[in-house]
Amino acid sequence: MSIERFEQLDVWQEAHQLVLLVYRATGTFPQDEKFGLVSQMRRSAVSVPANIAEGFKRLGKGEKIRLGLTHLKLTILIPPSPP
């Protein structure tokens, strides 16, 4: 199967799930943290899938393969959470 869109990447899907998790978790933080810790955590979580998407558009086939192998190595070190 050929990957044509960044949304098809497992790494992007995992990163998107991280964003949803961070938003749910930070929604329970105290109101006085809204513009401090909450904002910082949300921005940094959103940057992960955004950078993956940007890189997908920019990189050539060889670079995408190399990054895929890097993701495979990271998955072995840090297995994905069960569904």
Phi, psi and omega per residue, in radians:
M1 nan 2.273 3.134
S2 -1.536 2.353 3.107
I3 -1.620 2.057 -3.095
E4 -1.898 -0.376 -3.117
R5 -2.245 2.550 -3.102
F6 -1.082 -0.463 3.136
E7 -1.136 -0.288 3.123
Q8 -1.444 -0.223 -3.128
L9 -1.284 2.293 3.095
D10 -1.035 -0.686 -3.107
V11 -1.127 -0.662 3.104
W12 -1.178 -0.723 3.140
Q13 -1.092 -0.719 3.079
E14 -1.120 -0.723 3.129
A15 -1.132 -0.661 3.107
H16 -1.130 -0.701 3.087
Q17 -1.106 -0.636 3.077
L18 -1.063 -0.750 3.120
V19 -1.035 -0.831 -3.139
L20 -1.064 -0.720 3.123
L21 -1.115 -0.771 -3.139
V22 -1.116 -0.733 3.120
Y23 -1.107 -0.723 3.107
R24 -1.124 -0.795 -3.097
A25 -1.135 -0.781 -3.093
T26 -1.293 -0.277 3.064
G27 -1.157 -0.309 3.138
T28 -1.681 -0.032 -3.124
F29 -1.254 2.758 3.104
P30 -1.056 2.592 -3.110
Q31 -1.016 -0.584 -3.108
D32 -1.236 -0.140 3.071
E33 -1.684 0.006 -3.047
K34 -0.945 -0.749 -3.081
F35 -1.727 0.090 3.123
G36 -1.962 -1.755 -3.061
L37 -1.074 -0.739 -3.119
V38 -1.061 -0.860 -3.127
S39 -1.058 -0.767 -3.121
Q40 -1.129 -0.777 -3.133
M41 -1.135 -0.721 -3.134
R42 -1.169 -0.766 3.133
R43 -1.080 -0.746 -3.114
S44 -1.216 -0.620 3.091
A45 -1.148 -0.737 -3.132
V46 -1.159 -0.536 -3.095
S47 -1.157 -0.475 -3.099
V48 -1.117 -1.035 3.124
P49 -1.146 -0.506 3.109
A50 -1.132 -0.728 3.117
N51 -1.191 -0.630 3.082
I52 -1.095 -0.803 -3.140
A53 -1.089 -0.776 -3.139
E54 -1.096 -0.769 3.133
G55 -1.137 -0.629 3.134
F56 -1.079 -0.698 -3.138
K57 -1.225 -0.539 -2.990
R58 -1.604 -0.565 -2.972
L59 -1.391 2.644 3.036
G60 -1.454 3.055 -3.071
K61 -1.040 -0.775 -3.131
G62 -1.086 -0.719 3.128
E63 -1.166 -0.679 3.116
K64 -1.109 -0.686 3.103
I65 -1.119 -0.784 3.131
R66 -1.048 -0.777 3.127
L67 -1.154 -0.604 3.076
G68 -1.088 -0.704 3.097
L69 -1.178 -0.646 3.080
T70 -1.090 -0.752 3.113
H71 -1.094 -0.701 3.121
L72 -1.062 -0.747 3.121
K73 -1.105 -0.738 3.131
L74 -1.157 -0.631 3.130
T75 -1.127 -0.618 3.105
I76 -1.179 -0.703 3.137
L77 -1.279 -0.700 -3.110
I78 -2.217 1.550 -3.099
P79 -1.065 2.535 3.106
P80 -1.115 2.674 3.125
S81 -1.234 2.576 3.135
P82 -1.145 2.629 -3.116
P83 -1.123 nan nan
